[in-house]
Amino acid sequence: MRRAGELVGIRVPGTTEYLYPAWQIGPDGKPHPSVGRLVAEARAAGIDEARLDALLNSRLGIGGRRRLADDLREGHEEHVLASIRAARG
Protein backbone atom coordinates (compact mmCIF):
# COMPACT_ATOMS: atom_id res chain seq x y z
CA MET A 1 0.00 0.00 0.00
CA ARG A 2 2.90 2.34 0.71
CA ARG A 3 4.45 1.73 -2.69
CA ALA A 4 1.09 2.21 -4.40
CA GLY A 5 0.60 5.60 -2.68
CA GLU A 6 -2.29 4.39 -0.56
CA LEU A 7 -0.44 4.85 2.76
CA VAL A 8 2.27 7.15 4.02
CA GLY A 9 5.31 5.32 5.34
CA ILE A 10 8.26 7.20 6.77
CA ARG A 11 11.53 5.33 6.66
CA VAL A 12 13.41 5.11 9.94
CA PRO A 13 16.96 6.36 9.25
CA GLY A 14 19.56 3.61 9.22
CA THR A 15 16.99 0.80 9.01
CA THR A 16 14.68 -0.85 6.54
CA GLU A 17 11.67 -0.15 8.78
CA TYR A 18 8.86 2.31 8.17
CA LEU A 19 6.64 4.24 10.56
CA TYR A 20 3.01 4.69 9.56
CA PRO A 21 1.45 7.88 10.99
CA ALA A 22 -1.79 7.38 12.88
CA TRP A 23 -3.60 10.28 11.17
CA GLN A 24 -4.06 8.18 8.03
CA ILE A 25 -5.90 5.34 9.77
CA GLY A 26 -9.62 5.63 10.43
CA PRO A 27 -11.53 4.34 13.46
CA ASP A 28 -12.26 1.14 11.55
CA GLY A 29 -8.52 0.39 11.30
CA LYS A 30 -8.46 0.99 7.55
CA PRO A 31 -6.70 3.80 5.70
CA HIS A 32 -8.70 7.00 5.43
CA PRO A 33 -10.23 7.10 1.93
CA SER A 34 -8.48 10.41 1.12
CA VAL A 35 -4.91 9.24 1.82
CA GLY A 36 -4.22 8.24 -1.77
CA ARG A 37 -5.32 11.64 -3.00
CA LEU A 38 -3.21 13.39 -0.35
CA VAL A 39 -0.14 11.36 -1.28
CA ALA A 40 -0.64 12.11 -4.99
CA GLU A 41 -1.06 15.83 -4.29
CA ALA A 42 2.01 15.90 -2.06
CA ARG A 43 4.13 14.09 -4.65
CA ALA A 44 2.97 16.51 -7.34
CA ALA A 45 3.97 19.39 -5.06
CA GLY A 46 7.42 17.89 -4.40
CA ILE A 47 6.58 17.10 -0.77
CA ASP A 48 8.01 13.87 0.63
CA GLU A 49 6.30 11.63 3.17
CA ALA A 50 8.14 13.07 6.18
CA ARG A 51 7.15 16.62 5.23
CA LEU A 52 3.56 15.51 4.55
CA ASP A 53 3.41 13.99 8.03
CA ALA A 54 4.80 17.21 9.52
CA LEU A 55 2.14 19.22 7.68
CA LEU A 56 -0.70 17.00 8.88
CA ASN A 57 0.58 17.18 12.46
CA SER A 58 1.22 20.92 12.51
CA ARG A 59 -1.14 23.08 14.53
CA LEU A 60 -3.58 25.37 12.77
CA GLY A 61 -3.15 28.94 13.89
CA ILE A 62 -0.81 30.38 16.47
CA GLY A 63 -2.54 29.21 19.64
CA GLY A 64 -4.74 26.49 18.24
CA ARG A 65 -4.83 22.87 19.27
CA ARG A 66 -6.36 21.67 16.03
CA ARG A 67 -4.17 20.05 13.42
CA LEU A 68 -4.62 19.54 9.72
CA ALA A 69 -5.09 15.83 10.51
CA ASP A 70 -8.21 16.79 12.50
CA ASP A 71 -9.64 18.43 9.39
CA LEU A 72 -8.91 15.26 7.44
CA ARG A 73 -10.73 13.09 10.01
CA GLU A 74 -13.72 15.44 9.94
CA GLY A 75 -14.04 15.19 6.17
CA HIS A 76 -12.55 18.54 5.14
CA GLU A 77 -10.45 16.94 2.41
CA GLU A 78 -10.42 19.97 0.11
CA HIS A 79 -9.03 22.18 2.87
CA VAL A 80 -6.27 19.65 3.55
CA LEU A 81 -5.45 19.38 -0.16
CA ALA A 82 -5.34 23.18 -0.47
CA SER A 83 -2.93 23.33 2.46
CA ILE A 84 -0.68 20.77 0.79
CA ARG A 85 -0.71 22.79 -2.43
CA ALA A 86 0.14 25.94 -0.47
CA ALA A 87 3.14 24.20 1.11
CA ARG A 88 4.61 23.46 -2.32
CA GLY A 89 8.36 23.85 -2.08
C-alpha positions in Angstrom: 0.0 0.0 0.0 2.9 2.3 0.7 4.4 1.7 -2.7 1.1 2.2 -4.4 0.6 5.6 -2.7 -2.3 4.4 -0.6 -0.4 4.8 2.8 2.3 7.1 4.0 5.3 5.3 5.3 8.3 7.2 6.8 11.5 5.3 6.7 13.4 5.1 9.9 17.0 6.4 9.2 19.6 3.6 9.2 17.0 0.8 9.0 14.7 -0.9 6.5 11.7 -0.2 8.8 8.9 2.3 8.2 6.6 4.2 10.6 3.0 4.7 9.6 1.4 7.9 11.0 -1.8 7.4 12.9 -3.6 10.3 11.2 -4.1 8.2 8.0 -5.9 5.3 9.8 -9.6 5.6 10.4 -11.5 4.3 13.5 -12.3 1.1 11.6 -8.5 0.4 11.3 -8.5 1.0 7.5 -6.7 3.8 5.7 -8.7 7.0 5.4 -10.2 7.1 1.9 -8.5 10.4 1.1 -4.9 9.2 1.8 -4.2 8.2 -1.8 -5.3 11.6 -3.0 -3.2 13.4 -0.4 -0.1 11.4 -1.3 -0.6 12.1 -5.0 -1.1 15.8 -4.3 2.0 15.9 -2.1 4.1 14.1 -4.7 3.0 16.5 -7.3 4.0 19.4 -5.1 7.4 17.9 -4.4 6.6 17.1 -0.8 8.0 13.9 0.6 6.3 11.6 3.2 8.1 13.1 6.2 7.1 16.6 5.2 3.6 15.5 4.6 3.4 14.0 8.0 4.8 17.2 9.5 2.1 19.2 7.7 -0.7 17.0 8.9 0.6 17.2 12.5 1.2 20.9 12.5 -1.1 23.1 14.5 -3.6 25.4 12.8 -3.2 28.9 13.9 -0.8 30.4 16.5 -2.5 29.2 19.6 -4.7 26.5 18.2 -4.8 22.9 19.3 -6.4 21.7 16.0 -4.2 20.1 13.4 -4.6 19.5 9.7 -5.1 15.8 10.5 -8.2 16.8 12.5 -9.6 18.4 9.4 -8.9 15.3 7.4 -10.7 13.1 10.0 -13.7 15.4 9.9 -14.0 15.2 6.2 -12.5 18.5 5.1 -10.5 16.9 2.4 -10.4 20.0 0.1 -9.0 22.2 2.9 -6.3 19.7 3.6 -5.5 19.4 -0.2 -5.3 23.2 -0.5 -2.9 23.3 2.5 -0.7 20.8 0.8 -0.7 22.8 -2.4 0.1 25.9 -0.5 3.1 24.2 1.1 4.6 23.5 -2.3 8.4 23.9 -2.1 
